[in-house]
Amino acid sequence: MRMKIGVVGIVGLCALFALGGSSAARASAADKAGEKQIDIKDVPAAARAAIEKEVGEAAITRVVEGSDADGGKPTYYEAKYTLGDKKLAVRVSPDGKVISKGDDAG
């Protein structure tokens, strides 16, 4: 049995895939609900110094402030940066202790 798919069928399939992608994007955004993008100059001095020490001369591409609760007190600052062709990230506490560092997974 041979199935014919017309223009309407193809458009419908495209819409179905587009809706699936948008729900994945919404889920990704929900995972980071406690984060907000900020400028490096707005990071507390101790945390900024730790970030700058770890990053060195690399180009910082993004800085986020994260909290456990939406609008709660910041619990970490994360800088994403590029070193050569590698995308990396470092996460520090407000008092400047390095929490994690390595490849930027997201």
C-alpha positions as CSV (number, residue, x, y, z in Angstrom):
1,M,0.0,0.0,0.0
2,R,1.4,3.3,-1.0
3,M,0.7,6.5,0.9
4,K,0.4,9.9,-0.6
5,I,1.4,12.9,1.4
6,G,0.4,16.3,0.0
7,V,1.5,19.8,0.9
8,V,-1.0,19.9,3.7
9,G,0.5,16.7,5.2
10,I,4.0,18.0,4.9
11,V,3.0,21.3,6.6
12,G,1.3,19.4,9.3
13,L,4.5,17.3,10.0
14,C,6.6,20.5,10.1
15,A,4.2,22.0,12.6
16,L,4.4,18.9,14.7
17,F,8.2,19.0,14.8
18,A,8.2,22.7,15.5
19,L,5.9,22.3,18.5
20,G,8.0,19.5,19.9
21,G,11.1,21.7,19.7
22,S,9.4,24.6,21.4
23,S,8.4,22.5,24.4
24,A,12.0,21.4,24.7
25,A,13.1,25.0,24.8
26,R,10.5,25.8,27.4
27,A,11.7,22.9,29.5
28,S,15.3,24.1,29.2
29,A,14.2,27.6,30.3
30,A,12.4,26.2,33.3
31,D,15.5,24.3,34.4
32,K,17.3,27.7,34.7
33,A,14.4,29.6,36.4
34,G,16.6,30.6,39.3
35,E,19.2,32.3,37.0
36,K,19.5,35.7,35.5
37,Q,22.1,37.2,33.2
38,I,24.1,40.0,34.7
39,D,27.2,42.1,33.8
40,I,30.5,41.0,35.3
41,K,30.8,44.5,37.0
42,D,27.7,43.6,39.0
43,V,29.3,40.5,40.6
44,P,30.4,41.0,44.2
45,A,34.2,41.7,44.5
46,A,35.2,38.4,46.0
47,A,33.3,36.4,43.4
48,R,34.5,38.6,40.5
49,A,38.1,38.2,41.6
50,A,37.8,34.4,41.7
51,I,36.1,34.4,38.2
52,E,38.8,36.7,36.8
53,K,41.6,34.5,38.3
54,E,40.1,31.3,36.8
55,V,39.3,32.9,33.4
56,G,42.6,34.7,32.9
57,E,42.9,36.4,29.5
58,A,40.0,34.4,28.0
59,A,36.9,36.2,26.7
60,I,33.9,36.0,29.0
61,T,30.8,35.4,26.9
62,R,28.1,35.4,29.6
63,V,27.7,35.8,33.4
64,V,24.7,34.6,35.4
65,E,23.6,35.0,39.0
66,G,21.9,31.9,40.4
67,S,19.7,31.4,43.4
68,D,17.9,28.4,44.9
69,A,14.5,30.2,44.8
70,D,13.2,32.6,42.2
71,G,14.2,36.0,43.4
72,G,16.0,34.6,46.4
73,K,19.4,35.5,47.7
74,P,22.2,34.7,45.1
75,T,24.0,31.4,45.9
76,Y,26.4,31.4,42.9
77,Y,27.8,33.3,40.0
78,E,28.7,31.5,36.8
79,A,30.9,32.8,34.0
80,K,30.9,31.2,30.6
81,Y,34.0,31.9,28.5
82,T,36.0,30.8,25.4
83,L,39.6,29.7,25.5
84,G,40.9,28.9,22.1
85,D,38.2,26.7,20.5
86,K,36.9,25.4,23.9
87,K,33.8,26.7,25.6
88,L,34.2,26.6,29.4
89,A,32.4,27.7,32.6
90,V,33.4,28.5,36.1
91,R,30.9,28.7,39.0
92,V,31.8,30.5,42.3
93,S,30.1,31.2,45.5
94,P,29.3,34.9,46.5
95,D,32.4,34.8,48.8
96,G,34.7,33.7,45.9
97,K,35.1,29.9,46.5
98,V,35.2,27.9,43.3
99,I,32.3,25.5,43.2
100,S,32.9,24.0,39.8
101,K,34.8,24.5,36.6
102,G,35.2,22.8,33.2
103,D,33.5,22.3,29.9
104,D,30.4,24.4,29.3
105,A,27.6,21.8,28.8
106,G,24.9,24.3,28.0
